[in-house]
């Protein structure tokens, strides 16, 4: 598996379908039926939206056979901290854990910023995701009304 930086990512139907299936894990205020349908129309018309803003670091998770199985997106939330979002298109194969461990190793070698993640209460696999982050060195920092905040300090 490799993590490939690609900040020119755009939505495609495979990614949109994965987001649609897991909207509650990523925040239905962002991925609701109206916004998903609008993006589907953008894709069909040949004008897909960018998946990454200018100031973020986007990694594609690529298997040895070249299959793209997910993304990791690092968004700066302060000068010293990135928020990490991870989406895996094919769940329960260990791709998320392997990619997160690989990212943590890359991050520790190349960056000084803290990594944080927010696991939403609505995520149907919330406990498994929290465990995956903890196994990669993150610790629970805060409990919010809508989820759990975790951090990995450099």
N, C-alpha and C positions, 0 to 999 in steps of 0.2 A: 504494500500500500504506500502511496505517496500523497503528500499534501502539496498541491500546486497553486501558487498565488495567481489569481486571475481577477483583476479588478474591473474587467469589462463584461462581467457576467450579466446576462439578461434572462428573463423568465422564459421557460418553455413549458409545454404541456405536461411533461413528466414531473417537473418541479411543482407546477400548479396543482396537479393531482395529489402529490404528496402533501402539500400544504393544506389542501382541502380536506384530506382524510384526517389530518392532525391539527386542525385550526385551533382547537382548545389548548393545545400544548404551546402554541406560538402567540396566542392572544387574538381572540376573535374580534377585537376592536380593529385589528389590522387585516386579518384574513377572514372576512365575513362573506356571505354569498354575493353581496353587491360588488365588493372590491374584487373578488375572485372572478366573477363574470366579466367585469370590465377588463381585467387583465387577459382573460381568455379571448375576448374580442380583439385586444391589442395584438396578441400572438397570431391569431388567425389572419388579421389584416397585414401582418408583416412588420408591425411596430411594437415589439415587446419592450416593456419597461426594464430599466437597469435594476439588478438585484443589489447592487452595492453603490453606496454614495461615494463621493470623491475622497472623503477623509477616513474611510474604513479599509481594513485589510481583509480580503476575501480569499479563502482557500477552498479549492475543490478537492474532494476526497476521491482519489482514483485508485482502483484496484490494479494489480499487476497485468490483468488482461485489457486494461484501458477503460473499463466500465466506471462511469461516474456514479458514485453511490451516495453522495451527500456533500454538504458544504459546512464550513466553519467560517463565521464572520466575526471579526473583532472590531468593535466600534469604540472609539475613544470617548470616555465620559468625563475625563479630567486629564490634566497633564500627566498624571501618574497612574492612570487606570484605564483598562479596556474592558468592555462588557463582551462576553463571549456568547454567541448563539450557534447552536449546532442543529443541523437537520440531516437525518439519515433517511434515504428513500426506501431502503430495504431493511426493515427492522429485524431485531432478534438474531443477527448473524455475527455480532461482536464488532461490527464496523465502527460504531460510535465509540466504544471503549478504546479500540486500537488507534483511531484517529485522534481522540482526545489525549491519549498518552503521548503520541507522536508530537502533537502540538505543544504540550507542556514541555517536552524536551527541547523543541525548537525555541520556544519562548524563553526558557531559562538561559539558553546559550546566547540569545540575540537581543533580548529586551530587558529593561529594568522595571517596566510597569507591572502593577498588580493586575491579575485577571479576575474578573468577577462574573458570576452567572446568576440568573434569576430563574428558578424553576416554579412555574405557575401551579397553583392548587388545582386548576382545571385539567392539568396534564394527566391523562389516564394512566401513565406509567411513571408518575412523579417519584415514587419511592425508588424505583429502579434507576432513574436518571440521577437522583441525589446520590445513590450508592456509587454509580459510575464516576461521578465527579469526586466523591470522597476517595475512591480507590486511586484516582489520579493526583491526589494531594490537596484537593480543595477542602476547606472547612466551612461548616455552617457558621455564618456570621450574624444573620438577622432573620427573624421570622416576621413577615409582613402579612397584612390581611389577605393579600392575593397570592402569596407564595413564599418561597424560601430563598434567601440570598446566600451565595457561597463565594469564597475568595481563595485565590492562590497567590501568595505573596512571593515575589522574586527573591 
